[in-house]
Amino acid sequence: MNQKRVAAIHDLSGFGKCSLTVVLPIVSAAGIEVSAMPTAILSTHTGGLEGYTYRDLTDDMHPFMNHWQSLIQFNAIYSGFLGSIKQIEIVQEFFNTFKTKENFILVDPVMADNGELYKIFTPEFAKGMASLCRKADIIVPNITEATLLLNEPYFPGPYTPQYIIGKTIGRTWSSENRINRRMVR
């Protein structure tokens, strides 16, 4: 039996139920080997916490990719938190390098919540994330991220099922964006 393997490109937060600290045990418990490419190391997640440390690992991403290219094939590629437009570009290269007819790409466009981009991101970052999502087979934005990706206004909840269905789930992105993927979450 062939070992299933997923590339997980994401940050590693020392505190908080998020990032690679969650991905690694869950995917591993499913019997899938995780090859982790950390994009940054943080002391905590950034959601509502102040004073966290942030070590950018952009300069390590190409060496990871180059080393893995001769060693590993993936059944799936997953990207989560990316800390810069440069990291988005590197992950696009990763997708181009490792995408096959047999695997799939899942993008969690981590960048916003509660109607606002995270403080470290700009509107240009959101455009870059939309570009990355064009390469995905599956994207899993939250409602704020979905409205940013769809260039729709954000409305605070509570949300009705009709709103969710009408705005996000099953909706294809405009032909102007050339994105025709289903959003789920």
Backbone as CSV, one residue per row, in Angstrom:
resi,resn,N_x,N_y,N_z,CA_x,CA_y,CA_z,C_x,C_y,C_z
1,MET,0.840,-1.184,0.000,0.000,0.000,0.000,0.884,1.246,0.000
2,ASN,0.576,2.203,-0.852,1.331,3.446,-0.911,0.911,4.385,0.204
3,GLN,1.899,4.979,0.836,1.639,5.960,1.886,1.097,7.242,1.256
4,LYS,-0.068,7.702,1.702,-0.622,8.975,1.250,0.178,10.098,1.887
5,ARG,0.402,11.173,1.121,1.246,12.262,1.605,0.658,13.604,1.174
6,VAL,0.665,14.548,2.114,0.199,15.905,1.825,1.295,16.897,2.196
7,ALA,1.477,17.892,1.342,2.351,19.018,1.666,1.490,20.051,2.375
8,ALA,1.923,20.481,3.544,1.194,21.493,4.317,2.077,22.736,4.427
9,ILE,1.663,23.790,3.755,2.425,25.036,3.704,1.674,26.046,4.554
10,HIS,2.237,26.353,5.727,1.467,27.095,6.726,2.418,27.611,7.792
11,ASP,1.941,28.502,8.642,2.743,28.979,9.769,2.696,27.961,10.908
12,LEU,3.567,28.174,11.877,3.579,27.377,13.088,3.472,28.343,14.267
13,SER,2.335,28.289,14.954,2.113,29.143,16.116,2.341,28.326,17.381
14,GLY,3.168,28.857,18.271,3.491,28.144,19.506,2.319,28.034,20.463
15,PHE,1.369,28.955,20.383,0.193,28.938,21.250,-1.036,29.215,20.394
16,GLY,-2.089,28.471,20.652,-3.345,28.659,19.938,-3.686,27.432,19.123
17,LYS,-4.954,27.202,18.963,-5.432,26.034,18.226,-5.569,26.398,16.751
18,CYS,-4.414,26.494,16.084,-4.410,26.903,14.681,-3.098,26.464,14.038
19,SER,-2.983,26.715,12.783,-1.767,26.537,11.993,-1.309,25.082,11.957
20,LEU,-0.020,24.893,11.738,0.515,23.534,11.644,0.338,22.738,12.928
21,THR,0.173,23.417,14.069,-0.029,22.686,15.318,-1.334,21.903,15.303
22,VAL,-2.279,22.302,14.485,-3.547,21.590,14.337,-3.480,20.642,13.136
23,VAL,-2.933,21.112,12.040,-2.888,20.326,10.803,-2.111,19.021,10.998
24,LEU,-0.945,19.102,11.590,-0.093,17.913,11.717,-0.785,16.747,12.431
25,PRO,-1.326,16.928,13.637,-1.929,15.768,14.305,-3.209,15.277,13.639
26,ILE,-4.022,16.180,13.113,-5.288,15.749,12.510,-5.048,14.949,11.241
27,VAL,-4.224,15.463,10.361,-3.956,14.757,9.101,-3.196,13.465,9.381
28,SER,-2.257,13.514,10.296,-1.516,12.299,10.656,-2.433,11.232,11.238
29,ALA,-3.399,11.636,12.068,-4.351,10.677,12.650,-5.202,10.011,11.581
30,ALA,-5.346,10.662,10.449,-6.085,10.074,9.333,-5.221,9.104,8.536
31,GLY,-3.983,8.895,8.985,-3.096,7.948,8.313,-2.340,8.553,7.140
32,ILE,-2.333,9.868,7.055,-1.673,10.565,5.956,-0.398,11.210,6.471
33,GLU,0.696,11.002,5.762,1.963,11.614,6.130,1.946,13.088,5.751
34,VAL,2.372,13.947,6.659,2.412,15.382,6.419,3.852,15.823,6.224
35,SER,4.103,16.486,5.110,5.384,17.142,4.876,5.127,18.626,5.087
36,ALA,5.649,19.161,6.182,5.339,20.535,6.573,6.393,21.506,6.058
37,MET,5.928,22.573,5.432,6.778,23.692,5.035,6.304,24.910,5.813
38,PRO,6.958,25.230,6.927,6.514,26.395,7.700,6.839,27.700,6.976
39,THR,5.876,28.600,6.966,6.049,29.907,6.333,6.533,30.943,7.332
40,ALA,6.276,30.700,8.604,6.676,31.592,9.684,6.536,30.832,10.993
41,ILE,7.254,31.299,11.997,7.076,30.777,13.345,6.639,31.944,14.218
42,LEU,5.514,31.761,14.900,4.973,32.800,15.765,4.883,32.272,17.195
43,SER,5.013,33.164,18.160,4.865,32.738,19.547,3.421,32.379,19.855
44,THR,2.471,33.085,19.228,1.040,32.821,19.378,0.363,33.105,18.043
45,HIS,-0.897,32.752,17.936,-1.662,33.193,16.778,-1.862,34.700,16.896
46,THR,-2.310,35.318,15.808,-2.417,36.782,15.771,-3.807,37.296,16.121
47,GLY,-4.765,36.396,16.282,-6.151,36.791,16.518,-6.397,37.383,17.888
48,GLY,-6.336,38.694,17.996,-6.668,39.373,19.230,-5.570,39.384,20.280
49,LEU,-4.425,38.847,19.960,-3.315,38.826,20.914,-2.275,39.870,20.509
50,GLU,-1.707,40.500,21.483,-0.695,41.527,21.243,0.682,41.010,21.639
51,GLY,1.712,41.590,21.052,3.079,41.322,21.464,3.659,40.000,20.999
52,TYR,3.029,39.328,20.059,3.549,38.039,19.598,4.836,38.241,18.803
53,THR,5.660,37.197,18.783,6.866,37.224,17.965,6.546,36.601,16.612
54,TYR,7.268,37.035,15.594,7.029,36.573,14.224,8.379,36.417,13.532
55,ARG,8.708,35.197,13.165,9.931,34.950,12.403,9.543,34.493,11.003
56,ASP,9.843,35.318,10.037,9.523,35.064,8.633,10.469,34.011,8.073
57,LEU,9.923,32.993,7.417,10.732,31.919,6.843,10.715,31.912,5.316
58,THR,10.421,33.052,4.719,10.377,33.147,3.252,11.663,32.626,2.621
59,ASP,12.797,32.995,3.164,14.078,32.600,2.572,14.324,31.095,2.628
60,ASP,13.582,30.379,3.441,13.732,28.925,3.535,12.805,28.161,2.598
61,MET,11.838,28.836,2.016,10.811,28.130,1.242,11.357,27.543,-0.067
62,HIS,12.139,28.289,-0.816,12.719,27.734,-2.046,13.636,26.542,-1.761
63,PRO,14.519,26.636,-0.751,15.337,25.451,-0.446,14.507,24.212,-0.085
64,PHE,13.420,24.381,0.673,12.513,23.257,0.948,12.021,22.667,-0.368
65,MET,11.486,23.542,-1.201,10.889,23.106,-2.468,11.933,22.399,-3.334
66,ASN,13.117,22.966,-3.449,14.155,22.373,-4.286,14.579,21.010,-3.761
67,HIS,14.686,20.875,-2.456,15.075,19.587,-1.884,13.983,18.536,-2.089
68,TRP,12.750,18.924,-1.848,11.636,17.984,-1.981,11.417,17.542,-3.428
69,GLN,11.744,18.400,-4.371,11.462,18.116,-5.784,12.070,16.782,-6.229
70,SER,13.236,16.445,-5.710,13.883,15.199,-6.111,13.472,14.009,-5.248
71,LEU,12.675,14.258,-4.204,12.370,13.197,-3.244,10.911,12.790,-3.140
72,ILE,10.012,13.734,-3.297,8.638,13.535,-2.837,7.626,13.850,-3.926
73,GLN,6.567,13.037,-3.964,5.364,13.357,-4.720,4.224,13.422,-3.709
74,PHE,3.276,14.301,-3.967,2.190,14.524,-3.016,0.849,14.102,-3.590
75,ASN,-0.005,13.546,-2.705,-1.388,13.261,-3.069,-2.243,14.514,-2.973
76,ALA,-1.791,15.445,-2.138,-2.499,16.716,-1.974,-1.505,17.778,-1.526
77,ILE,-1.860,19.021,-1.829,-1.073,20.174,-1.392,-2.039,21.127,-0.718
78,TYR,-1.678,21.542,0.488,-2.527,22.419,1.276,-1.734,23.662,1.657
79,SER,-2.308,24.832,1.426,-1.667,26.054,1.910,-2.613,26.776,2.852
80,GLY,-2.023,27.350,3.880,-2.769,28.128,4.860,-2.175,29.516,4.965
81,PHE,-1.790,29.914,6.174,-1.274,31.262,6.407,0.005,31.506,5.616
82,LEU,-0.032,32.557,4.822,1.145,33.039,4.102,1.364,34.478,4.538
83,GLY,2.594,34.843,4.826,2.857,36.120,5.459,3.162,37.282,4.545
84,SER,3.235,37.039,3.230,3.598,38.127,2.323,3.226,37.772,0.890
85,ILE,3.236,38.781,0.048,2.997,38.545,-1.379,4.107,37.662,-1.943
86,LYS,5.332,37.833,-1.484,6.440,36.983,-1.931,6.149,35.522,-1.605
87,GLN,5.598,35.233,-0.429,5.254,33.852,-0.099,4.152,33.324,-1.011
88,ILE,3.196,34.164,-1.358,2.157,33.744,-2.316,2.813,33.337,-3.632
89,GLU,3.752,34.124,-4.106,4.443,33.813,-5.364,5.202,32.495,-5.269
90,ILE,5.864,32.257,-4.147,6.599,31.007,-3.961,5.646,29.818,-3.927
91,VAL,4.502,29.971,-3.271,3.528,28.877,-3.222,2.939,28.625,-4.611
92,GLN,2.749,29.648,-5.402,2.316,29.435,-6.786,3.350,28.597,-7.546
93,GLU,4.626,28.892,-7.342,5.692,28.081,-7.946,5.613,26.644,-7.444
94,PHE,5.376,26.482,-6.137,5.253,25.149,-5.545,4.125,24.386,-6.228
95,PHE,2.974,25.041,-6.379,1.843,24.396,-7.050,2.230,23.974,-8.463
96,ASN,2.863,24.857,-9.199,3.272,24.543,-10.570,4.246,23.375,-10.617
97,THR,5.126,23.287,-9.637,6.135,22.236,-9.590,5.552,20.881,-9.192
98,PHE,4.657,20.860,-8.221,4.201,19.601,-7.635,2.800,19.157,-8.066
99,LYS,2.061,19.975,-8.794,0.717,19.590,-9.246,0.820,18.475,-10.275
100,THR,-0.012,17.452,-10.092,-0.111,16.364,-11.067,-1.583,16.150,-11.402
101,LYS,-1.847,15.263,-12.331,-3.238,14.930,-12.664,-3.912,14.167,-11.539
102,GLU,-3.110,13.508,-10.696,-3.651,12.667,-9.641,-3.837,13.376,-8.300
103,ASN,-3.233,14.519,-8.084,-3.366,15.151,-6.774,-4.283,16.374,-6.841
104,PHE,-4.523,16.982,-5.698,-5.347,18.183,-5.669,-4.719,19.224,-4.757
105,ILE,-5.134,20.457,-4.990,-4.627,21.596,-4.226,-5.781,22.201,-3.449
106,LEU,-5.558,22.402,-2.152,-6.526,23.053,-1.284,-5.881,24.321,-0.715
107,VAL,-6.568,25.443,-0.850,-6.079,26.711,-0.312,-7.047,27.223,0.745
108,ASP,-6.514,27.460,1.930,-7.237,28.189,2.969,-6.666,29.604,2.921
109,PRO,-7.407,30.562,2.364,-6.869,31.914,2.161,-6.869,32.741,3.446
110,VAL,-6.095,32.312,4.410,-6.046,32.951,5.727,-5.591,34.403,5.565
111,MET,-6.508,35.342,5.849,-6.129,36.751,5.716,-7.089,37.709,6.397
112,ALA,-8.246,37.231,6.856,-9.245,38.168,7.369,-10.267,37.448,8.233
113,ASP,-10.967,38.246,9.040,-12.058,37.725,9.849,-12.898,38.898,10.348
114,ASN,-14.127,38.633,10.649,-15.032,39.649,11.199,-15.063,40.932,10.365
115,GLY,-15.036,40.774,9.050,-15.170,41.917,8.152,-13.910,42.696,7.871
116,GLU,-12.775,42.272,8.401,-11.542,43.045,8.235,-10.355,42.146,7.902
117,LEU,-9.467,42.690,7.055,-8.189,42.039,6.824,-7.406,42.035,8.145
118,TYR,-6.608,40.997,8.359,-5.716,41.023,9.511,-4.769,42.203,9.359
119,LYS,-4.350,42.766,10.476,-3.559,44.004,10.480,-2.292,43.920,9.641
120,ILE,-1.729,42.748,9.499,-0.468,42.621,8.758,-0.669,42.600,7.235
121,PHE,-1.924,42.548,6.769,-2.187,42.436,5.338,-2.775,43.717,4.745
122,THR,-2.582,43.860,3.432,-3.088,44.999,2.668,-4.088,44.500,1.626
123,PRO,-4.843,45.414,1.011,-5.716,45.004,-0.092,-4.940,44.333,-1.232
124,GLU,-3.697,44.720,-1.445,-2.879,44.069,-2.475,-2.630,42.598,-2.134
125,PHE,-2.463,42.314,-0.849,-2.294,40.931,-0.425,-3.533,40.123,-0.788
126,ALA,-4.723,40.695,-0.549,-5.973,39.995,-0.881,-6.044,39.696,-2.371
127,LYS,-5.587,40.596,-3.199,-5.558,40.339,-4.653,-4.592,39.204,-4.976
128,GLY,-3.452,39.192,-4.298,-2.502,38.104,-4.496,-3.078,36.767,-4.064
129,MET,-3.827,36.770,-2.975,-4.453,35.537,-2.492,-5.501,35.058,-3.492
130,ALA,-6.233,35.982,-4.091,-7.206,35.589,-5.126,-6.488,34.923,-6.292
131,SER,-5.325,35.431,-6.639,-4.529,34.821,-7.701,-4.104,33.404,-7.324
132,LEU,-3.694,33.201,-6.079,-3.321,31.864,-5.623,-4.520,30.923,-5.678
133,CYS,-5.682,31.416,-5.281,-6.890,30.591,-5.275,-7.261,30.101,-6.670
134,ARG,-6.870,30.820,-7.697,-7.145,30.383,-9.072,-6.483,29.053,-9.402
135,LYS,-5.435,28.731,-8.676,-4.710,27.482,-8.917,-5.252,26.320,-8.090
136,ALA,-6.180,26.608,-7.191,-6.685,25.585,-6.269,-7.828,24.785,-6.875
137,ASP,-7.925,23.547,-6.429,-9.088,22.715,-6.740,-10.186,22.976,-5.721
138,ILE,-9.791,23.289,-4.493,-10.731,23.565,-3.411,-10.203,24.772,-2.641
139,ILE,-11.098,25.703,-2.310,-10.733,26.791,-1.415,-11.707,26.787,-0.249
140,VAL,-11.206,27.181,0.931,-12.033,27.123,2.137,-11.960,28.449,2.907
141,PRO,-12.469,29.513,2.321,-12.444,30.800,3.025,-13.521,30.880,4.094
142,ASN,-13.275,31.722,5.106,-14.368,32.073,6.004,-15.216,33.130,5.290
143,ILE,-16.268,33.603,5.902,-17.184,34.523,5.213,-16.497,35.835,4.836
144,THR,-15.641,36.360,5.702,-14.922,37.591,5.381,-13.995,37.372,4.196
145,GLU,-13.247,36.295,4.222,-12.328,35.988,3.118,-13.088,35.766,1.817
146,ALA,-14.238,35.096,1.909,-15.051,34.874,0.706,-15.503,36.193,0.096
147,THR,-15.959,37.132,0.924,-16.411,38.405,0.371,-15.245,39.176,-0.248
148,LEU,-14.068,39.099,0.359,-12.898,39.749,-0.233,-12.531,39.119,-1.570
149,LEU,-12.532,37.800,-1.619,-12.173,37.104,-2.854,-13.192,37.343,-3.962
150,LEU,-14.456,37.487,-3.574,-15.523,37.728,-4.546,-15.723,39.209,-4.856
151,ASN,-14.967,40.061,-4.153,-15.113,41.508,-4.294,-16.547,41.948,-4.007
152,GLU,-17.085,41.375,-2.938,-18.440,41.669,-2.488,-18.366,42.407,-1.158
153,PRO,-19.360,43.192,-0.818,-19.350,43.837,0.494,-19.574,42.807,1.603
154,TYR,-18.967,43.069,2.747,-19.132,42.213,3.915,-20.316,42.717,4.731
155,PHE,-21.144,41.803,5.178,-22.247,42.120,6.075,-22.087,41.281,7.331
156,PRO,-22.124,41.909,8.511,-22.016,41.124,9.745,-23.246,40.233,9.918
157,GLY,-23.056,39.113,10.558,-24.148,38.170,10.767,-25.185,38.709,11.718
158,PRO,-26.161,37.940,12.070,-26.254,36.514,11.759,-26.620,36.295,10.285
159,TYR,-26.166,35.154,9.772,-26.373,34.824,8.373,-27.459,33.767,8.239
160,THR,-28.291,33.938,7.263,-29.297,32.927,6.960,-28.679,31.917,5.996
161,PRO,-29.225,30.719,5.948,-28.725,29.762,4.949,-28.844,30.321,3.526
162,GLN,-29.880,31.077,3.275,-30.050,31.657,1.939,-28.911,32.620,1.603
163,TYR,-28.478,33.408,2.584,-27.372,34.337,2.355,-26.096,33.562,2.029
164,ILE,-25.806,32.548,2.833,-24.588,31.761,2.625,-24.627,31.091,1.260
165,ILE,-25.725,30.455,0.944,-25.836,29.770,-0.342,-25.746,30.769,-1.489
166,GLY,-26.426,31.888,-1.351,-26.441,32.882,-2.426,-25.125,33.599,-2.622
167,LYS,-24.342,33.768,-1.552,-23.105,34.537,-1.653,-21.852,33.698,-1.825
168,THR,-21.851,32.489,-1.297,-20.582,31.773,-1.296,-20.675,30.345,-1.810
169,ILE,-21.378,29.500,-1.125,-21.320,28.079,-1.438,-21.913,27.812,-2.815
170,GLY,-21.114,27.166,-3.639,-21.559,26.808,-4.968,-21.481,27.943,-5.976
171,ARG,-21.200,29.138,-5.536,-21.108,30.261,-6.467,-19.774,30.202,-7.193
172,THR,-19.806,30.410,-8.465,-18.559,30.495,-9.205,-18.118,31.939,-9.240
173,TRP,-16.838,32.136,-9.266,-16.300,33.482,-9.293,-16.492,34.061,-10.675
174,SER,-16.508,35.351,-10.769,-16.771,36.012,-12.043,-15.753,35.610,-13.083
175,SER,-16.187,35.625,-14.343,-15.274,35.283,-15.417,-14.135,36.297,-15.495
176,GLU,-14.378,37.506,-14.986,-13.320,38.506,-14.930,-12.154,38.006,-14.088
177,ASN,-12.446,37.289,-13.007,-11.399,36.732,-12.156,-10.897,35.394,-12.671
178,ARG,-11.610,34.797,-13.615,-11.272,33.495,-14.185,-11.136,32.415,-13.113
179,ILE,-11.993,32.516,-12.141,-12.008,31.505,-11.088,-13.341,30.798,-11.161
180,ASN,-13.291,29.504,-11.242,-14.506,28.721,-11.344,-14.412,27.564,-10.353
181,ARG,-14.211,27.896,-9.091,-14.063,26.886,-8.053,-15.205,27.049,-7.046
182,ARG,-15.559,25.946,-6.447,-16.584,25.995,-5.400,-15.939,26.308,-4.083
183,MET,-16.562,27.158,-3.310,-16.065,27.479,-1.978,-16.853,26.671,-0.963
184,VAL,-16.126,26.111,-0.025,-16.781,25.334,1.024,-16.217,25.726,2.363
185,ARG,-17.022,25.675,3.372,-16.616,25.847,4.762,-17.804,26.196,5.598
